[in-house]
Amino acid sequence: MVGDLSAALLGTLLVGVLMLILGGVVKGTLGVGLPLVTVPMLSLLVPAQQAMGLLVLPVLLSNMIQSVQGGRFFYAFRRFWPLILAQLVATLAAVYLSQYLTASGLNLAIAITVFSSVALMVFQPRGEISARHQVWAGPVVGALAGGLGGLSSLTGPMLITYLMTLRLKREEFVGSISIIYFLGAVPMYAAMLWWHRFGWSEVGWSCLAMGPVYLGMALGRRLREHLSEQLFRRLLLSFLVLLAVMLIFK
């Protein structure tokens, strides 16, 4: 009996490590997508709240490093502060309200966010948002991203899609998205801790999660040199749809 339990626990840990490595591979190959891939996968193994908590340090550290490397903090903050502020308010409200969701309701919220993310990646807007419309579009996108993030911890595709429509230079884009991510992730995870979406034990385990994640990122960077990005994106989108369907019926 004890042996069977130990074997089952070891098997679960190994599957979890493989999931973290796979999330790192996606991040290393595409530069984004760590929570988008890893949170739904881990939610098939453990409660969704714990899955989010296990990624606290990998997400914060990777975004902090990218923010520092981008070197555009003051530029990004001056230009996007209405978006950042709207994201903050919506995130806190969504985290608070998510306390009243059941486990199946939270899985459904993650699945809907994944489906929305896939749709945004497939049907990317081709136009450009004018400066006049950015005045209201930025806060709206920030509020939507914050609302989804507060429920599921997944904000990336919506923010990326919006910034792509602004036609920023590469350095401005990378620096801005990293800073918006980081300034959104810090209060999001702090609020989740405050309202007991997960506890300090998950944050502690997230220290260990950094190892598999960064191993996967190293593998992803190597894979990027040999695999067509278009093919990889197609495989990723199909995989995400499968994950979302599995979460709904979990």
JOHU-V744979 format. One record per residue. N is the residue number from 1. RES is the residue in one letter. PHI is phi in whole degrees, -180 to 180 (NA if undefined). OMEGA is omega in radians with two decimals (NA if undefined). Layout:
# JOHU-V744979
N&RES&PHI&OMEGA / N&RES&PHI&OMEGA
This chain:
# JOHU-V744979
1&M&NA&3.13 / 2&V&-65&3.13 / 3&G&-63&3.11 / 4&D&-64&3.13 / 5&L&-65&3.13 / 6&S&-64&3.13 / 7&A&-64&3.13 / 8&A&-65&3.13 / 9&L&-65&3.13 / 10&L&-63&3.12 / 11&G&-62&3.12 / 12&T&-63&3.12 / 13&L&-63&-3.13 / 14&L&-65&3.10 / 15&V&-63&3.10 / 16&G&-61&3.12 / 17&V&-63&3.12 / 18&L&-63&3.10 / 19&M&-65&3.11 / 20&L&-65&3.10 / 21&I&-63&-3.14 / 22&L&-63&3.07 / 23&G&-60&3.09 / 24&G&-65&3.11 / 25&V&-61&3.12 / 26&V&-63&3.12 / 27&K&-61&-3.12 / 28&G&-69&-3.11 / 29&T&-80&-3.04 / 30&L&-102&-3.10 / 31&G&89&3.13 / 32&V&-142&2.93 / 33&G&102&-3.11 / 34&L&-60&3.12 / 35&P&-67&-3.08 / 36&L&-58&-3.14 / 37&V&-89&-2.95 / 38&T&-78&-3.13 / 39&V&-61&3.10 / 40&P&-62&3.13 / 41&M&-64&-3.12 / 42&L&-64&3.14 / 43&S&-68&3.04 / 44&L&-78&-3.12 / 45&L&-98&-3.05 / 46&V&-129&3.05 / 47&P&-55&-3.05 / 48&A&-56&3.14 / 49&Q&-60&3.12 / 50&Q&-67&3.12 / 51&A&-59&3.11 / 52&M&-65&-3.12 / 53&G&-63&-3.12 / 54&L&-68&-3.12 / 55&L&-105&-3.06 / 56&V&-54&-3.05 / 57&L&-70&3.07 / 58&P&-57&-3.13 / 59&V&-69&-3.11 / 60&L&-63&-3.08 / 61&L&-67&-3.12 / 62&S&-65&3.12 / 63&N&-71&3.10 / 64&M&-65&3.13 / 65&I&-62&3.13 / 66&Q&-65&3.12 / 67&S&-65&3.13 / 68&V&-66&-3.13 / 69&Q&-66&-3.14 / 70&G&-66&3.07 / 71&G&64&-3.08 / 72&R&-122&-3.01 / 73&F&-59&-3.04 / 74&F&-69&3.07 / 75&Y&-62&-3.09 / 76&A&-64&-3.11 / 77&F&-67&3.13 / 78&R&-62&-3.06 / 79&R&-78&-2.97 / 80&F&-114&-3.09 / 81&W&-60&3.08 / 82&P&-63&3.09 / 83&L&-64&-3.11 / 84&I&-63&3.14 / 85&L&-66&3.13 / 86&A&-64&3.10 / 87&Q&-63&3.14 / 88&L&-62&-3.10 / 89&V&-62&-3.12 / 90&A&-66&3.13 / 91&T&-63&-3.13 / 92&L&-62&3.13 / 93&A&-64&-3.10 / 94&A&-69&3.11 / 95&V&-63&3.13 / 96&Y&-62&-3.10 / 97&L&-69&-3.10 / 98&S&-67&3.07 / 99&Q&-59&-3.05 / 100&Y&-95&3.08 / 101&L&-87&3.01 / 102&T&-76&3.12 / 103&A&-60&3.13 / 104&S&-69&3.09 / 105&G&-65&3.11 / 106&L&-68&3.06 / 107&N&-60&3.12 / 108&L&-65&3.11 / 109&A&-61&3.11 / 110&I&-65&-3.14 / 111&A&-62&3.12 / 112&I&-63&3.11 / 113&T&-63&3.12 / 114&V&-65&3.10 / 115&F&-59&3.13 / 116&S&-63&3.14 / 117&S&-65&3.11 / 118&V&-62&3.13 / 119&A&-60&3.13 / 120&L&-66&-3.14 / 121&M&-73&-3.14 / 122&V&-81&-3.08 / 123&F&-105&-3.11 / 124&Q&-70&3.10 / 125&P&-59&-3.10 / 126&R&-96&-3.05 / 127&G&-81&3.12 / 128&E&-126&-3.14 / 129&I&-84&-3.11 / 130&S&-72&3.14 / 131&A&-60&-3.13 / 132&R&-65&-3.12 / 133&H&-83&3.12 / 134&Q&-65&-3.12 / 135&V&-58&3.13 / 136&W&-102&-3.09 / 137&A&-67&-3.13 / 138&G&-59&3.10 / 139&P&-61&3.12 / 140&V&-64&3.11 / 141&V&-63&3.12 / 142&G&-61&3.13 / 143&A&-66&3.13 / 144&L&-65&3.13 / 145&A&-64&3.12 / 146&G&-65&3.11 / 147&G&-63&3.10 / 148&L&-66&-3.14 / 149&G&-65&3.14 / 150&G&-65&3.11 / 151&L&-85&-2.94 / 152&S&-124&-3.03 / 153&S&71&-3.09 / 154&L&-111&-3.11 / 155&T&-125&-2.90 / 156&G&-55&-3.01 / 157&P&-57&-3.14 / 158&M&-65&3.13 / 159&L&-67&3.14 / 160&I&-62&-3.13 / 161&T&-60&3.14 / 162&Y&-64&-3.11 / 163&L&-65&3.10 / 164&M&-66&-3.14 / 165&T&-73&3.13 / 166&L&-87&3.12 / 167&R&55&3.11 / 168&L&-74&2.98 / 169&K&-68&-3.02 / 170&R&-56&-3.11 / 171&E&-64&3.12 / 172&E&-66&-3.12 / 173&F&-65&-3.09 / 174&V&-62&3.14 / 175&G&-64&-3.09 / 176&S&-69&-3.08 / 177&I&-65&3.14 / 178&S&-66&-3.12 / 179&I&-71&3.09 / 180&I&-63&3.06 / 181&Y&-56&-3.03 / 182&F&-65&-3.13 / 183&L&-70&3.03 / 184&G&-87&-3.07 / 185&A&-72&-3.09 / 186&V&-60&3.12 / 187&P&-67&3.13 / 188&M&-63&-3.13 / 189&Y&-70&3.09 / 190&A&-62&3.13 / 191&A&-67&3.11 / 192&M&-63&3.06 / 193&L&-67&-3.08 / 194&W&-62&-3.12 / 195&W&-97&2.95 / 196&H&62&2.99 / 197&R&-67&2.97 / 198&F&-150&-3.05 / 199&G&-118&-3.12 / 200&W&-67&3.10 / 201&S&-64&3.09 / 202&E&-66&3.09 / 203&V&-63&3.09 / 204&G&-62&3.10 / 205&W&-64&-3.14 / 206&S&-67&3.02 / 207&C&-62&3.13 / 208&L&-71&-3.13 / 209&A&-67&-3.11 / 210&M&-62&-3.13 / 211&G&-60&3.11 / 212&P&-60&-3.12 / 213&V&-63&-3.09 / 214&Y&-75&2.97 / 215&L&-64&3.10 / 216&G&-62&3.12 / 217&M&-63&3.10 / 218&A&-64&3.09 / 219&L&-65&3.14 / 220&G&-63&3.12 / 221&R&-64&3.08 / 222&R&-70&-3.14 / 223&L&-62&-3.11 / 224&R&-58&-3.11 / 225&E&-76&-3.01 / 226&H&-120&-3.05 / 227&L&-119&3.08 / 228&S&-62&3.14 / 229&E&-63&3.14 / 230&Q&-64&3.11 / 231&L&-64&-3.13 / 232&F&-62&3.13 / 233&R&-63&3.14 / 234&R&-64&3.10 / 235&L&-63&-3.14 / 236&L&-64&-3.13 / 237&L&-62&3.11 / 238&S&-63&-3.14 / 239&F&-65&3.14 / 240&L&-65&3.10 / 241&V&-62&3.10 / 242&L&-60&3.12 / 243&L&-60&-3.12 / 244&A&-62&3.12 / 245&V&-63&3.14 / 246&M&-63&3.12 / 247&L&-65&-3.13 / 248&I&-62&-3.07 / 249&F&-99&3.13 / 250&K&-65&NA
